Amino acid sequence: MKKFNITVNGTAFEVEVEEVKAAPAVKPAAKPAAAPAPAAKPAAPAAAPAPAQVGAGDTAVSAPMPGKVVKIVAEAGQKVKKGDVVLILEAMKMQNEISAPADGTVKSINVAAGQGVKIGEVMAVIG
């Protein structure tokens, strides 16, 4: 076993890797395979709205982790209570419900479904 230190998105992990016996050598094919057809480009996620404007007295709903917005539950103008789900953020193959940190009205949703977010990015504003 060999030990390695690996850093992913700023978090350090210590991992152990076991070396296995090498597979027997394979003889190359007589003719190279035909080149695959070019892959179609994946559809781009919906365009993100303008950057957030958090005014005095407003509460920002910030991303607690990097991930991808899967679903937007609340809409601008909707009244929410502390703990109500505003959107769903997927991170590390898990769907996380992002809740309203305070009572109020959703002033703006600053992300779109399919959009990637970084830690601390303002995803919505509650006033």
Backbone hydrogen bonds, N-H to C=O, Kabsch-Sander energy under -0.5 kcal/mol:
donor,donor_aa,acceptor,acceptor_aa,energy
2,K,17,V,-2.7
4,F,15,V,-2.9
6,I,4,F,-0.5
6,I,13,F,-3.2
8,V,6,I,-0.5
8,V,11,T,-2.7
11,T,8,V,-2.1
12,A,10,G,-0.5
13,F,6,I,-3.3
15,V,4,F,-3.0
15,V,13,F,-0.6
17,V,2,K,-3.2
46,A,113,A,-0.7
54,V,52,A,-0.6
55,G,53,Q,-0.8
58,D,55,G,-1.8
59,T,126,I,-3.7
61,V,124,A,-3.1
62,S,60,A,-0.8
63,A,121,E,-2.2
67,G,117,V,-1.8
68,K,90,E,-2.6
69,V,115,Q,-2.9
70,V,88,I,-2.8
71,K,88,I,-1.3
73,V,71,K,-0.6
73,V,86,V,-1.7
74,A,86,V,-2.4
77,G,106,V,-3.9
78,Q,75,E,-2.1
80,V,104,G,-3.4
83,G,100,A,-2.6
84,D,81,K,-2.6
86,V,98,I,-3.2
87,L,98,I,-1.4
88,I,71,K,-3.0
89,L,96,N,-2.9
90,E,68,K,-3.4
91,A,89,L,-0.5
91,A,94,M,-2.6
94,M,91,A,-1.5
96,N,89,L,-3.1
96,N,94,M,-0.6
98,I,87,L,-3.1
98,I,96,N,-0.5
99,S,97,E,-0.7
100,A,84,D,-2.6
104,G,80,V,-2.5
106,V,78,Q,-3.0
107,K,105,T,-0.6
107,K,125,V,-2.7
108,S,125,V,-1.5
110,N,108,S,-0.5
110,N,123,M,-3.0
111,V,123,M,-0.5
114,G,69,V,-3.8
115,Q,112,A,-2.1
117,V,67,G,-2.8
120,G,63,A,-3.3
121,E,118,K,-2.0
123,M,61,V,-3.0
123,M,121,E,-0.6
124,A,61,V,-1.2
125,V,108,S,-2.4
126,I,59,T,-3.2
127,G,105,T,-2.8
